[in-house]
Amino acid sequence: MKQTSSSTPRPVKVRAVPIELCQFLKFGGLAESGGAAKQAISEGLVLLNGVVETQKRKQLQVGDQVGYGSHIIIVALP
């Protein structure tokens, strides 16, 4: 039986793009609050498309991959 790894990219559907990085972290369930998301970003713990991103309000588009800890989420539309 195959186990699902938490590092497997998971699409997260948003209503519209662009969406701010800090909002997407919270919406995607990787941060408990907007404040926690902003702190993680400012500490350099968040990757955007494989590169450390420190702009809290960075505008994301469909297909962008956000990594935090062992989790990766992808911006998707319904």
Secondary structure, DSSP 8 states (H G I E B T S, - for coil): -----TTS-EEEE-SSS-EEHHHHHHHTTSSSSHHHHHHHHHTT-EEETTEE---TT-EE-TT-EEEETTEEEEEE--
